[in-house]
Amino acid sequence: MFTVQIERECGCLRKSDIQKEKSFDKREDAIFYSQAIAETMNEDFCSKHHFTARAAAGDEFVIGVGEGSGGGCCGGGHCG
């Protein structure tokens, strides 16, 4: 089982239909999903954070959260 997790939950994620964690039977499906979700979040969210997909330990993939091009905070409670 391969798991994709979003590192930190921002306000835009809470307002979306995107799941914070999702599991897959195939590694390729987890890789594709993590990359697609990171791209979707970068395109559709408020641009105050930047999201990147990366492999983590074992069978886990993480969508990391960093400062985006817009600067500031989305009010998710994790920036301060």
TORMAR-454910 format. One line per field, with one value per residue: x, y, z negated of N, C-alpha, C in turn; residue number from 1. Coordinates in pm, 1 decimal, padded with zeros to 6 digits. Example, Ala and Ser with C-alpha at 12.3 -4.5 7.8 and 13.67 -1.06 7.14 Angstrom:
TORMAR-454910
n_x <- (01319.0,01285.0)
n_y <- (-00569.0,-00225.0)
n_z <- (-00780.0,-00708.0)
ca_x <- (01230.0,01367.0)
ca_y <- (-00450.0,-00106.0)
ca_z <- (-00780.0,-00714.0)
c_x <- (01320.0,01290.0)
c_y <- (-00330.0,00003.0)
c_z <- (-00780.0,-00787.0)
k <- (1,2)
//
This chain:
TORMAR-454910
n_x <- (00085.1,00060.5,00100.9,-00019.5,00037.1,-00057.2,00152.7,00110.3,-00190.2,-00346.2,-00560.9,-00689.4,-00681.9,-00850.1,-01091.2,-01130.5,-01211.4,-01013.5,-00847.7,-00661.7,-00503.2,-00436.7,-00459.9,-00298.3,-00280.8,-00084.3,00244.9,00300.6,00054.0,00031.1,00246.1,00172.4,-00072.7,00015.3,00177.2,-00009.0,-00200.6,-00044.4,00015.9,-00244.7,-00317.9,-00131.0,-00216.8,-00489.5,-00527.0,-00476.7,-00221.0,-00051.2,00103.9,00339.2,00329.0,00481.0,00549.0,00692.9,00896.3,00891.7,00999.7,01002.6,00698.1,00571.2,00449.5,00484.9,00318.4,00460.5,00459.7,00536.2,00647.4,00468.4,00442.3,00286.7,00323.8,00276.3,00009.7,-00227.2,-00398.9,-00411.8,-00300.3,-00048.5,00169.5,00281.4)
n_y <- (-00118.1,00218.3,00547.1,00879.3,01187.1,01510.1,01752.4,01978.7,02132.1,02380.2,02673.2,02684.7,02417.2,02297.0,02405.2,02284.5,01990.1,01806.0,01527.2,01487.5,01268.7,00979.2,00647.8,00401.3,00112.4,00071.5,00185.7,00362.3,00487.0,00635.0,00810.4,00953.3,01067.1,01227.4,01416.3,01532.2,01638.8,01824.9,02002.0,02088.0,02213.4,02423.5,02567.0,02625.9,02711.9,02986.4,03090.8,03164.6,02978.7,02729.0,02418.6,02100.4,01778.2,01489.0,01195.9,01008.9,00838.5,00483.4,00359.7,00600.3,00914.6,01262.9,01572.0,01862.7,02178.2,02508.1,02851.5,03056.0,03239.5,03456.7,03545.4,03629.6,03508.0,03242.8,03205.2,02956.8,02876.3,02765.5,02912.8,03093.2)
n_z <- (00000.0,00086.3,-00024.5,-00004.0,-00145.4,-00261.6,-00374.1,-00555.1,-00663.7,-00502.0,-00490.7,-00240.5,-00159.5,-00348.8,-00268.4,-00028.5,00173.9,00158.8,00028.4,-00273.8,-00310.3,-00117.7,00009.4,00219.0,00431.0,00620.3,00685.6,00897.7,00935.8,00699.4,00726.3,00960.7,00870.7,00651.0,00781.1,00957.1,00779.1,00634.6,00843.0,00910.9,00669.5,00666.8,00888.2,00837.8,00574.1,00336.6,00386.8,00182.5,00074.2,00180.9,00337.7,00340.5,00471.6,00333.2,00280.2,-00019.5,-00316.3,-00284.2,-00166.9,-00123.8,-00005.7,00006.9,00008.3,-00000.4,-00175.6,-00112.9,-00123.6,00098.0,00409.6,00355.6,00093.2,-00257.3,-00469.6,-00478.2,-00683.5,-00797.1,-01034.5,-01065.9,-00989.9,-01164.5)
ca_x <- (00000.0,00135.0,00022.4,00011.8,-00008.1,-00026.3,00235.8,00039.3,-00322.9,-00371.3,-00702.2,-00741.6,-00702.1,-00970.2,-01208.1,-01139.5,-01254.2,-00893.6,-00823.1,-00528.2,-00430.3,-00501.3,-00378.0,-00302.6,-00221.2,00030.8,00338.0,00284.8,-00068.1,00061.3,00333.1,00090.3,-00168.1,00083.7,00218.4,-00129.2,-00262.5,00042.8,-00005.5,-00378.6,-00314.6,-00056.1,-00295.0,-00622.6,-00529.5,-00456.7,-00081.9,00025.4,00194.6,00379.2,00318.1,00567.4,00535.1,00822.0,00895.6,00937.4,01047.6,00919.4,00593.9,00498.3,00476.0,00441.4,00301.6,00516.3,00404.6,00634.6,00596.4,00440.0,00479.0,00202.7,00365.4,00169.7,-00042.8,-00364.9,-00480.0,-00421.3,-00252.1,00081.6,00274.2,00337.7)
ca_y <- (00000.0,00342.5,00655.5,01018.2,01275.1,01651.4,01782.2,02067.6,02166.4,02524.3,02708.8,02647.8,02272.1,02267.6,02448.0,02205.3,01849.7,01722.7,01452.2,01509.7,01143.5,00885.3,00528.2,00338.6,-00020.6,00076.9,00297.5,00457.4,00564.5,00729.4,00912.8,01036.2,01142.9,01330.6,01521.9,01599.4,01717.1,01940.0,02095.3,02144.6,02305.8,02542.2,02642.2,02663.8,02771.6,03130.9,03123.5,03206.9,02867.8,02652.4,02276.6,02012.7,01634.8,01421.6,01064.7,01009.7,00706.9,00366.6,00365.6,00725.3,01031.6,01380.5,01698.9,01960.7,02312.8,02613.7,02985.0,03074.6,03365.4,03565.6,03590.4,03642.3,03386.9,03212.1,03189.9,02815.1,02854.4,02699.2,03000.8,03173.9)
ca_z <- (00000.0,00099.2,-00083.0,00028.2,-00252.4,-00249.7,-00490.4,-00647.1,-00614.5,-00495.4,-00481.4,-00108.2,-00157.9,-00428.0,-00191.8,00094.6,00163.9,00162.2,-00094.7,-00329.0,-00295.4,-00027.2,00030.1,00350.3,00440.2,00710.3,00666.4,01007.5,00910.6,00591.6,00784.1,01049.6,00789.2,00573.4,00873.4,01008.9,00672.0,00609.8,00954.0,00893.8,00555.6,00708.0,00986.3,00793.6,00440.8,00331.9,00420.8,00065.5,00048.5,00298.6,00305.7,00418.6,00443.5,00318.5,00216.0,-00158.0,-00359.3,-00256.8,-00064.2,-00142.8,00075.4,-00067.4,00077.6,-00092.1,-00171.9,-00134.1,-00092.7,00240.4,00472.9,00306.7,-00038.1,-00355.0,-00532.8,-00440.7,-00803.9,-00830.5,-01169.5,-01071.4,-00940.2,-01272.6)
c_x <- (00089.4,00045.6,00074.5,-00047.4,00028.1,00035.1,00164.2,-00090.4,-00342.8,-00522.2,-00764.4,-00768.3,-00829.1,-01098.4,-01230.3,-01193.0,-01135.6,-00872.8,-00680.4,-00441.3,-00508.8,-00405.7,-00402.6,-00237.0,-00092.7,00113.5,00317.8,00161.3,-00044.7,00148.9,00251.9,-00005.2,-00098.4,00126.6,00099.1,-00193.6,-00176.5,00024.2,-00141.6,-00380.6,-00240.0,-00136.3,-00423.7,-00628.7,-00483.4,-00314.8,-00001.1,00120.1,00228.2,00385.5,00407.0,00546.0,00674.4,00803.3,00949.5,00985.7,00948.5,00824.3,00511.6,00545.3,00415.0,00425.1,00342.2,00457.2,00516.6,00571.6,00580.4,00480.4,00400.0,00245.1,00249.1,00123.5,-00188.2,-00455.7,-00496.4,-00367.0,-00114.6,00196.3,00346.8,00424.8)
c_y <- (00124.1,00457.8,00790.9,01103.1,01418.6,01693.3,01867.2,02112.3,02317.7,02549.4,02669.1,02497.9,02235.4,02303.7,02363.0,02065.2,01753.5,01657.1,01475.9,01384.3,01048.8,00769.2,00467.2,00201.4,-00019.0,00202.7,00405.5,00545.9,00670.2,00843.4,01008.2,01124.7,01256.7,01447.0,01601.5,01687.9,01839.8,02045.3,02164.3,02247.1,02433.8,02629.1,02700.2,02731.5,02916.8,03179.2,03178.7,03097.5,02801.2,02506.0,02194.6,01868.1,01574.3,01285.5,01081.1,00869.0,00596.8,00386.2,00493.3,00832.5,01150.0,01497.0,01804.7,02098.3,02411.4,02747.7,02999.5,03210.6,03483.2,03621.3,03596.0,03508.1,03368.5,03197.3,03045.7,02781.8,02790.1,02790.0,03073.9,03099.3)
c_z <- (00000.0,00055.4,-00036.3,-00082.9,-00219.8,-00382.3,-00595.5,-00582.6,-00618.7,-00482.1,-00348.5,-00099.2,-00233.7,-00352.9,-00066.6,00066.7,00161.5,00026.3,-00141.7,-00315.3,-00206.1,-00001.0,00167.5,00343.9,00522.5,00685.4,00773.3,00988.9,00802.3,00643.1,00871.2,00969.5,00715.0,00662.8,00924.8,00902.7,00639.4,00717.9,00942.4,00781.0,00592.5,00804.2,00927.6,00657.1,00448.9,00362.7,00303.7,00019.8,00181.5,00257.6,00399.2,00375.4,00434.9,00253.5,00074.7,-00191.4,-00323.0,-00141.3,-00073.5,-00045.4,00003.4,00028.0,-00023.7,-00068.3,-00202.4,-00102.2,00057.6,00290.1,00419.4,00172.8,-00134.1,-00404.8,-00493.7,-00562.4,-00847.1,-00967.9,-01178.9,-01027.8,-01053.5,-01357.6)
k <- (1,2,3,4,5,6,7,8,9,10,11,12,13,14,15,16,17,18,19,20,21,22,23,24,25,26,27,28,29,30,31,32,33,34,35,36,37,38,39,40,41,42,43,44,45,46,47,48,49,50,51,52,53,54,55,56,57,58,59,60,61,62,63,64,65,66,67,68,69,70,71,72,73,74,75,76,77,78,79,80)
//
